[in-house]
Amino acid sequence: MSRPRIICHMHSLLNGKVDGIANVTSVGMRSQKLYFDLFLGENRFFTKHRGWISGTGTSRAILGGEPEVELPEPTEPVPAGDFITDPDARMHYFAVDRSGVLAWDRSTFTYLDVDAHIVELIPAAVSDAFKAHLRSVGVSYLIAGDKQLDMAEAVRKIGDLFDMEEIILGGGPTLNWSMIRQGLCDEISLVLMPTADGENDTNSLFEANEKFSAPAPIGFSLKHVEPLEDGSVWLRYDVQGPVANP
């Protein structure tokens, strides 16, 4: 099948930042709950997905840092191909892991009141020791690409194997931008908080990284504006693609 529709759903400060000291204020936390409810709440707006994709940095934050784990070589060959332990889970957390560094110690995590089964997105070149570790803790994985992670193949597999018509893309900024640049994002859904903090060393909504994507002018078409509680605003845009020079 063709790939699912991909919606980049994020929340940001008025100064375009997605993290920082304003996020943990009372207004920031309420705004993040509005963001959460739109894609994971009981009466959520986005209903055709069963999970969301996040980058390695976001997963490191969930783990409290990058675990320093000595992974032994497996005593038996690791079977080839994908490994899926809980295909019927209500929600899945798809973790981008290009190098096999996220040594999870559990197969699920809880985001507010939603339990999500962890599914790693890895290239085939990731070590058998790492794959064996994921298997030992019950973390699923999808293999996409040989030496480099192929996100186009990864999202196609998510759609096929988990029967999803849409996928939520939830950051971080480098992953958001690289998927937009690859034509792998169809819509931007943004909850804009009525706060700013002026920090200049925090992450923005989109950020280019020379390893994965380059800066370029990308156009978006506004499709929806809705005021929310506390002065937050929900914006939705269709992704139009590169903007030509005059």
C-alpha positions, -999 to +999 in steps of 0.1 A: +000+000+000+011+036-003+024+052+028+000+066+055-008+102+058+017+118+081+007+146+104+034+166+123+016+174+155+036+197+179+033+224+205+055+255+207+060+288+224+053+321+207+090+323+200+089+291+180+106+269+206+094+234+215+112+231+248+126+254+275+117+270+308+082+282+297+071+246+290+070+237+327+049+268+338+013+263+347+002+278+313+027+257+294+015+225+311-021+233+304-013+240+267+006+207+264-025+189+277-045+205+249-019+193+225-020+158+240-058+156+239-059+163+202-041+131+193-042+108+223-072+121+244-104+102+249-122+124+224-092+131+202-094+148+169-069+126+151-085+091+151-069+071+123-035+064+139-024+040+166+009+056+174+034+084+169+070+087+157+097+106+177+134+110+172+164+097+192+167+129+213+131+126+225+136+089+234+168+098+253+147+122+274+122+094+281+150+072+292+166+099+313+197+100+291+215+074+270+219+043+290+255+030+292+248-007+288+273-034+279+254-056+255+268-092+253+270-110+220+240-133+215+246-169+221+222-178+192+218-162+158+192-134+158+164-142+133+164-120+103+137-094+096+113-075+118+103-084+154+068-075+166+057-085+200+024-066+205+008-057+171-026-052+188-014-026+214-038+003+216-009+028+210+026+024+197+056+047+202+079+045+171+114+054+182+139+065+154+172+049+162+197+052+134+227+037+153+212+013+179+218+034+210+185+033+227+189+004+251+154+003+265+148-015+298+111-019+293+087-025+264+062+003+272+061+037+287+033+060+299+026+094+285+002+111+308-025+084+310-017+065+277+004+034+277+024+030+245+042-001+232+078+008+220+087-001+184+123+008+174+129+019+138+164+007+129+186-001+099+197-037+092+233-028+101+225-024+138+243-050+158+229-084+166+237-077+202+214-047+202+186-066+184+190-094+209+187-069+237+155-054+223+140-089+220+150-097+256+130-068+270+100-072+246+107-041+225+095-045+189+116-033+159+112-027+122+141-028+099+142-002+072+173+003+051+206-014+051+234+008+065+212+039+069+177+041+082+152+046+054+123+066+068+102+062+036+104+024+041+098+027+078+066+046+075+054+023+047+060-007+070+042+010+099+012+015+076+012-021+063+021-040+095+000-020+119-029-012+095-027+026+099-041+052+076-023+080+094+008+085+116+015+113+140+050+127+138+060+142+171+095+156+168+121+164+176+130+193+153+156+175+132+133+146+125+104+170+117+125+189+092+142+159+076+108+142+069+094+174+055+124+177+032+119+140+021+083+146+012+072+124+041+049+149+059+015+160+047+002+183+074+014+205+103-008+207+134+005+232+159-007+242+193+008+276+199+011+285+236+005+321+248+040+322+263+076+330+253+109+328+272+136+344+250+159+314+253+183+311+225+198+276+232+166+255+230+151+236+200+128+252+174+099+235+157+121+227+126+158+225+125+181+213+096+210+190+104+236+185+077+236+147+083+200+144+073+186+175+056+195+210+044+178+244+049+153+254+022+122+275+019+092+253+023+056+266+018+025+257+038-012+263+031-033+274+061-064+251+065-076+257+101-073+282+129-090+276+163-086+295+196-082+271+226-081+276+263-058+301+280-051+319+248-035+290+230-042+287+193-045+255+172-031+260+136-032+234+108-014+237+075-010+214+045+026+210+034+030+225-001+067+219-007+097+239-018+090+275-027+105+286-060+127+317-064+110+346-082 
